[in-house]
Amino acid sequence: MLFYLLPQLAGMAPFLGALNVTRYVTVRTAAASLTAFAISMLFGPWLIRTLRDFQIGQIIRQEGPQSHRAKAGTPTMGGLLILTAAVVPTLLWADLSSPYIWIAVLATIGFGMVGFLDDYLKITRRSHHGLIPRYKMLGQIIVALGVGFAVLQLSQQNPPLYNTRLIFPFFKALIPDLGWFYVVFAVLVLVFASNGVNMTDGLDGLAISTFAVAAAAFTGLSYVTGHADFAKYLLLIRFPTSELTIFCGALTGASLGFLWYNCYPAEIFMGDVGSLSLGGALGTVAILIKQELLLPIVGGIFVLEGMSVIIQVASFKLTGKRVFKMAPIHHHFELIGWSEPKVIIRFLIVSIIFALFSLATLKLR
């Protein structure tokens, strides 16, 4: 909206000429980040009070760590704040004629709706059991299929606005074309991404802080992918996806604003409406900028969390023994004696290392 309005105002009077800088993606990305942060900060206290008034509090799993029992009743479904703080600035500052923006925004909202239904059922039933797992997975798959078919449609435009080839980190030549199978590949990417963030959301500020690092990394990746000169220099597949930089910037700002209230000890939890939508947003951006295979590096913490659950379940079913004291793995470190803040900070440090390494791979081909 402001992308169209401000340049027009700039031409109305000489003293408004400075508004022309809003034509630049970098300026609008910074503006979207600050707007998202401001929305989170301004509406955070109101949402916390409202959730408390309606008694929308966290339901703690009985099999979880004993130390988490004190968290019961903490306002949850704070992901609604993250979604609002990310989507509104995107709609304000991005060029809404870009199909990539709409795919990213609608996918994020779609995953958020699945998470919202799951949270709603938990609250109304006063149980940590929400959607039946297969229905929850079905909802994620439906949204992911929408993204897969959307990008496939873009690849069939003339000229094409997308393609179904893959970029392998560290390699120049290994770029296969998946064709129609890319839809299945996209579903796998999005389901794993959304569930990875969901599994990481178990400690105060853990998921949102590590997500903010990943979102910041994808802000940079989106910019270089959409920039003709940088994309050519780095041997990237380029499409006009630069507007996604604004979306990623808004995600980063919204995450930092939410972290203000979600840091230890948390005043509010994001719930599945937050974790599923954030994971879906990250996976969607990775698909749109053709960095699908870099996503496991950028979101390395989410991969470790997800794999720890898979390993734990597989080991128990096959051998009757557990590899970790508890999964996801952040609970394992709690149970071996690490304090909750120590687990969070150390995971955040590892997340930053993963993000920096992912950016370094762009030139290592």
Secondary structure as GFF3:
##gff-version 3
##sequence-region A 1 365
A	DSSP	alpha_helix	2	10	.	.	.	ID=ss1
A	DSSP	three_ten_helix	14	23	.	.	.	ID=ss2
A	DSSP	alpha_helix	25	53	.	.	.	ID=ss3
A	DSSP	three_ten_helix	66	71	.	.	.	ID=ss4
A	DSSP	alpha_helix	79	93	.	.	.	ID=ss5
A	DSSP	alpha_helix	99	125	.	.	.	ID=ss6
A	DSSP	alpha_helix	133	155	.	.	.	ID=ss7
A	DSSP	alpha_helix	181	200	.	.	.	ID=ss8
A	DSSP	alpha_helix	206	226	.	.	.	ID=ss9
A	DSSP	alpha_helix	228	233	.	.	.	ID=ss10
A	DSSP	alpha_helix	244	262	.	.	.	ID=ss11
A	DSSP	alpha_helix	271	288	.	.	.	ID=ss12
A	DSSP	three_ten_helix	292	294	.	.	.	ID=ss13
A	DSSP	alpha_helix	295	298	.	.	.	ID=ss14
A	DSSP	alpha_helix	300	319	.	.	.	ID=ss15
A	DSSP	alpha_helix	329	335	.	.	.	ID=ss16
A	DSSP	alpha_helix	340	360	.	.	.	ID=ss17
###
